[in-house]
């Protein structure tokens, strides 16, 4: 499920600010990056039934390289997927309301803190 109406797609921010804000909200970059692309993940675990969801936020470096503090990063469209062990993550699902609500709260927080 994509969050097309996030208001973040296409906005440009500095890498150092993006990294700081994402870390503050529990979104990790880990190994999901190269010199031009970055993906931040937030993992949801539903303890009642064992389901695992990933809220993902793709970005694209448009000036300099990833991990350069003043690199310019263009934000993409955030999306959420459900993990199925051992097959991977599926994005064309009907997601529980509490997961969608949490994703929307994260989008709101990112929107206000990234000043875009």
C-alpha positions in Angstrom: 0.0 0.0 0.0 1.4 3.3 -1.1 0.8 6.6 0.8 0.4 8.8 -2.3 -1.1 11.7 -0.4 1.8 11.9 2.1 2.9 15.3 0.8 6.5 14.2 1.0 7.1 12.8 -2.5 9.5 15.0 -4.4 10.6 17.1 -1.5 14.4 17.7 -1.1 16.2 17.7 2.3 19.8 17.5 3.5 21.0 14.0 4.4 22.1 14.9 7.9 18.6 16.3 8.8 16.9 13.3 7.2 19.1 10.8 9.0 18.5 12.6 12.4 14.7 12.7 12.0 14.4 9.1 10.8 16.5 7.8 13.7 14.4 9.7 16.2 11.3 7.9 14.9 12.8 4.4 14.9 13.3 4.3 11.1 16.5 2.5 10.2 18.6 2.7 7.1 20.8 -0.4 7.9 22.1 -1.9 4.7 19.4 -0.5 2.5 21.5 2.1 0.7 24.0 2.7 -2.0 25.5 5.9 -3.5 22.2 7.1 -4.9 19.3 5.2 -3.2 18.3 5.0 0.4 15.4 3.1 2.0 14.4 3.6 5.7 12.4 0.9 7.4 10.1 0.9 10.4 9.1 -2.6 11.7 5.7 -3.3 13.2 5.2 -6.5 15.1 1.6 -7.5 16.0 2.1 -9.5 19.2 -1.5 -10.9 19.1 -1.0 -12.9 15.9 2.7 -12.7 15.0 2.2 -10.6 11.9 5.1 -8.4 10.8 4.8 -5.2 8.8 7.4 -2.9 7.3 6.7 0.8 6.7 9.3 1.8 4.1 10.4 5.2 3.0 12.5 5.4 -0.3 14.8 8.3 -1.1 17.1 9.2 -3.9 20.3 11.2 -3.6 20.3 14.0 -6.2 23.4 15.9 -5.2 26.7 14.4 -3.7 26.7 10.9 -2.2 24.9 9.1 0.6 26.4 9.7 4.0 27.8 13.1 2.9 26.2 15.4 5.5 25.1 18.1 3.0 24.0 15.7 0.3 20.6 16.6 -1.2 18.1 13.8 -0.9 14.7 13.7 -2.7 12.0 11.9 -0.8 9.9 9.2 -2.4 6.4 7.8 -1.7 6.3 5.9 1.5 4.6 2.4 1.5 3.8 -0.5 3.8 4.1 -4.2 3.3 3.4 -7.4 5.2 6.2 -9.9 5.7 5.6 -13.6 5.0 8.3 -15.9 6.2 10.3 -17.1 4.3 9.0 -15.6 1.1 9.4 -11.8 1.7 7.3 -8.8 1.8 3.9 -8.3 0.0 2.6 -4.8 -0.7 -0.8 -5.5 -2.2 -2.6 -6.4 1.0 -5.5 -5.1 3.0 -3.7 -3.7 6.1 -5.2 -3.5 9.6 -6.4 0.0 10.5 -4.0 0.3 13.4 -1.0 -0.3 11.1 -2.3 2.3 8.6 -3.0 4.8 11.4 0.6 4.3 12.8 2.0 4.9 9.3 0.0 8.1 8.9 1.2 9.3 12.3 4.8 8.7 11.2 4.2 10.6 8.0 2.8 13.5 9.9 5.8 13.6 12.3 8.2 13.4 9.4 6.4 16.1 7.5 6.6 18.5 10.4 10.2 17.7 11.5 11.6 17.8 8.0 10.1 21.2 7.4 8.8 20.3 3.9 
